[in-house]
């Protein structure tokens, strides 16, 4: 028979618990679960127009009308299937295996499919919501999905309350995720980072506009762009679906604040970035849970070991991406910014700009300078294997001759501004970059 996804088994377990409370709650819970499970689409699209008006405020669709699953279930009451359909709600895992899944009513195809790509999948997202709800150090790894929910679904007296709260938090979390967490957006053949919210117009037409700032702003300035840069910096540094701590931190912030002001969100994310950088150079690493839940993402001074930046390929990707953010910020204060249109890409290869094994009998340099932070930058692994043994000048020529390639990193661009690249340049550039990181 067909294998069930873990999240489908989990949903069945939750519905089993809620069925004891009657069909209205199960109906609402199931509707929410199905609407949230499509991570690529904005959650409003998981409901038909009349449901949207109830759940997200009529003629608005941009805020949550209710605070509990009970209230949502009450507002949807008129829609609950009549007795003839009641059996379809008393789903058990056995029924699920027989694939009697409740189809969510989808209205006319209102959204171009595949416009947005998500940074996480549904089963990992469920663990983020569990972590936010319990405030426990839940491992963010969906291979353990069922096992991690198990203790909370045991027959304790609060299990019904737990599942109801989870159903509501899932809806709230997905609504906030869509609005305040970046996506990749495919538009007119272009693929870029986007931070947008859904906007309602007359006759139930919708469009996507920037979450913050000027609605039409699509340039390189503005509040939206700054937050988008911070979020994409975090994501490209930890692109896997599991253990996305930055995402958990960002969700926690938007979850706990009623009104999200761009400036406050931005300073929270900057603080978080500083804390995560600090974790890398700290003598004793804090656990991410402690950074996010105990310290609320607020940077705490710790004893640091700055030599951790001179470890060659041992330096974490995040450090380079964070430095590029700081350089981008610094550049924007200039009269003629050079890096305004810089965008983060998935680069995962730490490159020695002066090569480890120079070609054509060029001299080697000592290990200490080779691995010095000044001599390192982050590039795509494909380019690294192609260019790794070239001398700095040849690398520079390669980038300058291929206009389409664009810069891999702002740090690398600054390194290429030096006419020579030897030990003294490595030291002075390294010193300057470390000073910026530590301010």
N, C-alpha and C positions, 0 to 999 in steps of 0.2 A: 504493500500500500504506500500511499504518498507520505513522505516524512513531514511532520509538522515543524514549523519554525518555533524556536523557543518562545518568542513573544506571543505566538498564538496559544501555546499551552498556558502561558502566564495569564493571558486574557481570560481563558476558560476558567482558570482557578478563581480569578477575581469575580467573574460572573456567577460562579457557583455560590460564592459567599453572599453576593448582593441579592441573588434570587430569593433568599430568605426574607428580604425586605419588600418583595413585590416587584412587579414587572416594570414600573415606571423608572425606578432607579437603574435597573439593568439596561433598560432601553437607552437612557441618557449616557450611561457609562460606555456602552458599546459604540454609540454614535461618536462620542468624543475620541475613544481609542482609535476607531477606524479613520477619523478625520486627521488625527495627529500622526498616524502611521506613515502617511506619505510625506516624508521629510522634504521632498523637492518642491512641494506646493505650499503656498500660504494657507494656514489652517482654515481661514474663512471659506476656502473652496471645498472643504470637506462637508459643508452643510448646504442645504438648499436655501433659497432666498428667504423663505419665511422663518426658517430656523436661525439664519444669520441675523435677521431683524431682532429676534428674541435674545440671542446670546451676545451679540456684539453691538447692541444699540441700533435702532432703526435709522436709516439715512446717515449712517456714520461708519459702522463696521470697523472702527478703529479703537474700541475700548471694550472691556468686559463689563457686561451689565450686572453680573451676579458674583457672589462671593463663595457659594457652596454648590456642591453637586445636587443637594436637595432642592435648592432654588431653581437650578437649571431644569431638573427633572420635572418640577412643578410647572414651569413655563412651557415645557414641551408636551404636557399631559395630553392635550388634544390630539397629539400625533401618535401616541403610543398605539401599537397594533392592537386590534380587538382580540377577543378570545380565540378566534380562529387561528390567529398567528401566535398565540401565546407559547405554544410548544417551541417555536423557533428561538424563544428567549431562554428557555430552560436548557441552554446548551451545556452539554458535558463534553469532556475531552473525547468521548466516544463519538458523539455527534460531529464534533469538529473533524475527526478523522474521516467520517463519512462525508466530509466537506460540505456540511450544511451551514456555511458561513452566512451571516446576515449581510446582505448587500446594502451598502449605504446608498441612499438616494442621491445620485449625482444629477445635477440639473444640466441644462445645455452646456456643451463643452465651452466653458467661459475663459479658459486660460490656455495660452499656447503651451503645449507640453514641452518639457525639457528646456524651459527658459532659464530656470535656476538650478544650480547644483549645490548640494548641501555639504557642510564640512563634517557631518557626522551621520551615522545611520540610526534607525529607530531603536534597535535593541540597546545600543549604548546610551542613547538619549534617555531611555527609561531609567537607567542606573543613575544618571545625573539628577533626575527628578527624585529618585529614592534618597540620594545623598542630601539634596536640599531639604527634603521633608524630615528625614530622621536626624540630620546633622551628625551622622556617624561616618567614620572613615571607610565608606563602602568602596571596595576596589572597582575602578572604572573599566571593567573588562567583561564584555558581554558573553564570553565563553561560559561564565559562571552565573548567567542571568537568573536561572530558576533557583539555584542554590542560595543566591544572595537575597532573594525575596522571601524564601521559605520561612525564616524565623518570624517575619512580619505577618505571614498569612496563617500561622498556626492558630488553633482554636482558642485564642485568648479572648477575654470579654470585649476587647477593643477592636477586634479584627474588622468588624463592619465599618466602624468609624475610620479605621486606617484606609480601607479600600475606597471609601467615599472621598476622603481627603486626597488620596492619590489620584483619583479620577479628575478632581477639580484642578489639582496641581499640574497634572499632565496638560490639560487645556491651557492653563495660565502660562505654563512653561513654554509650550509650543508657540503660543501667541507672542510672547516676549522674544523668543528665539528668532521668530520670523522678522521681527521689527528691529531688534538691537544687535543681532549677530550677523556677520558678513556671509554672503553667498558668492558663488561665481555666477555671473549673469551672461548669457549668450544673447546678444542683441545685434541685429544687422550684421551678422557674420563676425562680430567682435566678441572676445571672451575676456571679461574683466571682473574685478572685485566690485561688489555692490552692497550698499547698506540702505535699504529702501523699505518703505511701509506702503500698505495698501490705502488708496484714497477713494472714497465713494463720491460719485457724481449723480446728478439727476437720472432718473429711469434706471437705477441700479447699474450704471456703468462704473467701471473702476479703472484706475491706473496705478502705477508704482511711482512714488516720488521719494526724494531723499528723506530719511528718517529725521534728520536734524537740519536746521538752517533753512535757507531759501529753497522753496519747492523745486525750482527749475535748475538750481545750481548743479552743473555737471562738470565743473572745472577742477582746478587743482587747489583752490583755496577753500575756505569755509570750514565750519565745525565738522560737517559730515565726513569730509576728506581726512581730517585729523584722526577721528575715531576709526575710520576705515583702515588707515595706515597702521594704527596700533593693533587692531584685531587681525589684520592680514600678517603682520609681523609675528604675532603669536602662532597663527595657524601654520605658516610655512616652516616654522621652527619645530613644530610637532604635528606633522601632517597625518599621523596614523589615527584610526578611529578610536582606539582604546587609550586610556589614561590621558585624556585631554583636560589637564588641570586648569589651563587658562580659561577654557570654555566653562568649566564648573564655576570658576571665580566670577566671570562676567555674568553668567546666569544668576548666581547668588546675588550679585549687586542689583540687577534689574528686578529680581524677585522681591527684594526686601525694601525697595524704594517705590513709593506710590507714584510720584512724579519724577520722570527721568530728565534731568537737565543735562544738556550736552557737556557743559563745563565740568560738572561734578563727575559724570561718567568718565570723561577724559582723564581727570586727575586720578580717579580710582585706577584706571588702566595703566597710567604712567607709574603710579606707586607700585602696582602689581609687577610691572616690568622691572622696576628697580629691585624689588624683592627677589624676583626670579634670577636676575643677574647676580645679585648678592649671594644667592644660594650657591651659584656656581663657584664663586671665589672664596666662599666662607671656609674657615678651617673646619667647622662642624656643620654639615648640611642640615638645614631644617627640613622636615617633611612638608610636602605641599599642603597637606591637610592643615598643618599648624599655621602655615603662611596665610591660607585662605580663611580658615574658620576661627583659629585662635587670635591671629593678628588682624583679621579682616582685611588682608591684602595691604596693610600699612607697613611700610618699610621700617625695619628695626635694625639699629646698628649692631653689627656683629664683628668678631675678629676675622679679618680677611687675610688671604695668602695670595698676593698679587702675582706671584710667579706662576700661578695656575693659568695665566694668560699666555705664558711662553711655552706651551706644551705641544706646539705643532698641530698635528691632526687630532690631538686630544682635546682641543678647545671646542666646546659645544656650538652647534649652529646658531643657537639663540643669541650667543654673545655677539656674533657678527651682525645678525639682523637687528639687534637692539642698538648697536653702534650706528648702523645705517639710519635708524630712526633718529638718533640724536644728531647725526650729521645733516640729515634732511631738514630737521628743525632749525639747526644753526644756519644752514644755507638760505632758508626762507627769510632770515632777517637781513640778508644782503640786498643791495640795490638791484642787482641783476642776478637773481637766483639761477643756478645752473641745473639743479636737480629737481626742479619743481614737479616734473611729470614722472619722477621715479616711481615704479611699482614693484612690489615684492613678487618674486617668482620662486618656484621650488628648486632651490639650490642646496645640495647636500654634501658637496665635496670641498674640504678645506685644502686650498692650494698653497704651495710654497711659491711665491712670486719669483724669487731667485731659486732656481730648481735644485732638487736634491742631487740629481745626476745630470749635470749639464751636458748637452750634446757637443760634438765636434771639439773635444779637448779643452773646453772652457774650464777655468779653475773652479774647484768646489769651495764652498765656504764652511767655516766650522759649525758644528751642530747647534751651538748656543745661538748663533745669529740666524741659522737656518730656521729654527723653531721659534724665534722671537716673534711676538705678536705683530710687530711691524712688517714682517715678511709674509704674513698670512692673509688670505682672503677667501671668501666663499664663492664657489662657482658651480655650475652644473657638472655632474660627474662625467657627462658625455664630453664636455669641453676639456675637462681635466685630463682624461685619458689621451686626448688628442694633443694637448699642448704641454703636458707636464714637464718634459725635459727641455723645452725651448727656453732661450734666454729672455730676460725681461723685455728687451727691445723687440724681439720677434713676437712676443705675446701682444705687446702694444700695437704692433703693425696689424696683427690679425684682427684685433678689435676695431682699430680705426678704419680698416679697409672694408669691414663688413657692416655697413651702416644699419642694416636691418636688425642686427643682433642686439644692439642696445647694451647698456652697461649691466653687468651682473650685480654689481654692488657699488655703492658710493665710495666705500673705502678703497676698492680696487681702482676706481677712477682717479682718486687722489694719488695713489701709488704711481699711476701712469703719468702723472704730471711731472715727476722727477725725470731729469734728462739722463742721469746715471742712477744705477741702483746697486749700491754696495753696502758694506757694513755700516758706514756712518749714516746713510739714508735710512737704512732699516732701523737703526737706533733712534734717530730723531723722529721719524714717523711713528714708531712704536710708542715713544714717550708721549707724543701729542695725543694719540688715540686713547692711551690709558688714562691720561688726565681728563679727557672728555667723559670717559666711562665712569670715572670716580667722582665727578662733580655732582 
